[in-house]
């Protein structure tokens, strides 16, 4: 055991073994001193009442005593008016005590006794015609907020009562002798600030209480699970996040609005599931509008509201799936030409361009299927290798995934080269330049973070891109998720080099052997990660918090997400509604996850090469999947050396 450091004194060093009692004694003295000077101990001085508000009232009036020496516990404060006991309310402090006149007291001094110590304050005038204001609820709100005022002496004749917010009269909705419901007027021209609220009855005014006009509500995001951001559909549970929503009360609503259609109110409950100042959760109602309509969503408090544009997804029944072959004939090779005569050798990556062209990652080449069905090689060759430069001389080694960016350039996950490559096309119509291949990051087996080719990967598998242009790569044999910035900096955002299974944030999470494999990102910025070997799909938030989205039993069974069976989920994509399509590689199927249910889209479950209706068509080891703007799916059917299409009729 390491020796203690000697305790230093002005006479020199005290041996370590003798320093402990000295420190203990010093600590005890400090504790004793602190106990004598306990900041929570109430002062022994007699209580003193400096002022009372209001100074006039009757039975039901709540008065506030301001002064010093009061007890924190209401039960220790005994308050009298003119010698008559009144009720002490909670809360109280050493400087403020609340009390309510509960019987006729007459006019006299206000007195307080705290633990036999007495104090006396100003005179309280008992007046049967007095008007007092005890409370405002809420005390923070907006123009047109319905405010509850409680007090005494209001009467029951609305013609004789005025409620005033900072010099502006309020509309009275309900009146009794002790309660008023009033609508907050536009006292500050819709600006934020605090005003005094008073009640006047037949010329007699009450004391004033403060009402604060809050900032205008703001919506910063609208999210629905498994849908792109700001996309909603009937029956969805939507989370609306923002600022200054206030509290759910009468007059607080969420609205869905379109210029040609009447407002649809989602209130009252149960349509509103929860409400606080910065988040509201609601159930979206059915709406008579076409698919893809741009509507507006409002969070409203009286005349104050926040708004956001949302895209409405009409309830559309997906037609029956039909499987067809668009390229490849079941023969292994690298042959360009018409789709039916073209040959592939290891199709394991696919992407669809906005113009409808389909790009496929083959064993050593990147292939294109144009809209006429013609297959051509745009980069690489039948022989594998690793070379940058002109696309015609570039070489790849088992590329496994493709991604097309906004400019139309293609990122390639070059799996066996442990690199992320890029095919850059000529975007200048005045120049005739062939496409170029370059290395964005990696090129060496390992797990080092770094910049460009200074970083290392170990058999990367799939890729996606976020809204900021960052690339995210599943580094399968390292059990990591890596991020590549537009500047080429590679960092590890989730997982660690030791295989395992743990949810958590960033490197506290762990992934299984040879995983994660597939990756996709939804419209809310959440990532989904397929772990084929572990039969799981994980979810990762934009803050890199990893959780288990689904852990499947091994086999085949449709049903609720918690009970479904799969055999090694691999590539994934999602449609505009947020439904997820999964390559169920060893069941030879394409499965769909939507509304918490897993269903079969295509594949009989037997390995084969048959086109036709989805349930009777056959696939053989489908690996990656992509979707076009019309909702058609495209699948790399690996062991059939073919590209299959799933359309919905």
Secondary structure, DSSP 8 states (H G I E B T S, - for coil): ------EEETTEEE-HHHHHHHHHHHHHHHHHHHHHT-TTS---S--EEEEEESSEE-TT-EEEEEEES--SSGGGEEEEETTEE-EEEEEE-SSEEEEE--S---SEEEEEEETTEEEEEEEEEE-TT--EEEEEESSEE-TT-EEEEEEE---S-GGGEEEEETTEE-EEEEE-SSEEEEE---TTTT--EEEEEEEEETTEE---EEEEE----EEEEEE-TTS-TTEEETT-EEEEEEE------TTEEEEEEETTEEEEE--STTSEEEEETTEEEEE----S--TTEEEEEEEEETTEEEEEEEEEE-------EEEEEEE--S-BS-B-EETTT-BBS----EEE-TTS-EEEE-SSEEEEE-TT-EEEEEEE-SS---B-EETTT-B-SSEEEEEE-TTS-EEEEEGGGTEEEEEE----TTS----EEEEEEE-SBS---EEGGGS-BSSEEEEEE-TTS-EEEEEGGGTEEEEE-TT-EEEEEEE-SS---B-EEGGG-B--TT----EEE-TTS-EEEEETTTTEEEEE-TT-EEEEEEE-EES-B-EETTT-EES-EEEEEE-TT--EEEEETTTTEEEEEETTEEEEEE--SSB--B-EETTT-BBS-EEEEEE-TTS-EEEEEGGGTEEEEEEE-
